[in-house]
Amino acid sequence: MANDREILRMIWEGQLALCFQADPDEIVGLQQPENFYLMVSRLSYLPLVTDKVKKYFSRFISGEQQDGSVWFDYNGTPLKLHYPIGILYDLCPEEGNQPWCLTIHFSKFPEEALVKFETKDLLESYFMSCLKEADVLKHRGQVISSMQKKEHNQLWIGLVNDKFDQFWAVNRRLMEVNSEQECFKHTPLRFYNEDGTFTQQLISPLAESGKKKTVSDLLEELSTPDRKAIGIKTHGIDIHNHTDLQWMSEHLSYPDNFLHLVVFYENV
Amino acid sequence: MSQDDQEYRQAVINCLRERNKRDVLPFKEIILQNNRLLDNVAQLKADNLKISVENEQLRTAISTGGGFGGKDSTAAQLAMAALEKKLLAQQEELTGLHKRKGENSQMIVDLNLKMEKQQQIIASKEQSLLEQRNANVSLRAEVQMLKSSLDELKNLNTTLRDEYTALQLAFSALEDKMRASQKSSSTRAHCDVSDLIILNS
């Protein structure tokens, strides 16, 4: 049961300072636009928080490109529009590079690298499918399928409008455990590699002995003979090895109910 | 939560606080201010553009109006004369309205004064009424007292009258009795004297 409100609030209120600059190849006219700065929620997605940015830069680009699909890159690397902003930042190798400077593009969408989300509805569909997937892992899908459409909507609207209470009024049910069990059936987890791709494994929050797993146990499971997993990072912080996996799932998950973890390895 | 649990929870909280100090605090306020300024600038630019356009339209209108000659010029002059007449009429009406406004304001002041005076009169009348009412109450009490006193006296009077009548009757009876006894005494005395005279003759 996600009942540590202080932690939930701090996670929800996590923000990043972003700096947007225009693509010099797209600028028409003599006037160069100034950079645009914005504080964004770590838990949100780029298409949800960049309406103002698009509006600001669109008057400097040609009319034909105005209706093109917008995308962003950091140091030449296109940024996935369906990854939470927090994990996109955590995947950056350099520390302390704030404000995080991104380039906005209105043309030449890199279809081989990124999934297009033409409308916010598409992103919402993706978000809901992640929620359902997480609930299948935790509760065999029983909780989310027992909810009404308006409750699903409330989760999305709560995220889009940054309304903590509205979101958690519904989400707390997705974080409940059965009275007989102490934990979810499996823990919804995504492990990110340095290249920005992620993998998922079926991880149970309980060890075979029946004891609750910790981050140490998880790192052992992720290690291979060639490389050893030595630490994990999420929401911009390194997680203590003794941290309980079930507690992490309840309190450190992103709004899609997944733990998005950057894993650090060292070669053996 | 057990001791271990508290430890990692506290570690998470501390890390999150450090993260916020590093990632959020230095930037949040300044970025918000910056965006507010940008919004202001955009608004001012839009207003500026609008005013420039209006300005340009007015210039065009003025220069167009003075530029043509002949029929258009006469028509323009006539239109201008009509407008001037209308303006004069409006100004006169405005003056009249100002005057009426002044008069109304004065009337309001006078009526206010009158109302105050009337209120004072009402207040004093109410005071007087209250006093009269109080006097009335005390007089009624006195009347009541006097009435009951009168009733008592009447009763007493009736009682005295009755006693007097009874005494009068008793007195008459006694007087009759006395007369009767006096008469009988004098008759006896006369007989005694007659007897004496007879005896002596």
Interface residues (C-beta under 8 A of the other chain):
Chain A: D4 E6 I7 M10 I11 G14 Q15 L16 A17 F36 Y37 L38 M39 K52 Y56 G96 Q98 P99 H235 G236 I237 D238 I239 H240 H242 T243 D244 W247 L252
Chain B: D4 D5 E7 Y8 R9 A11 V12 I13 C15 L16 R17 E18 R19 N20 R22 D23 V24 P26 F27 K28 I31 L32 N34 N35 L38
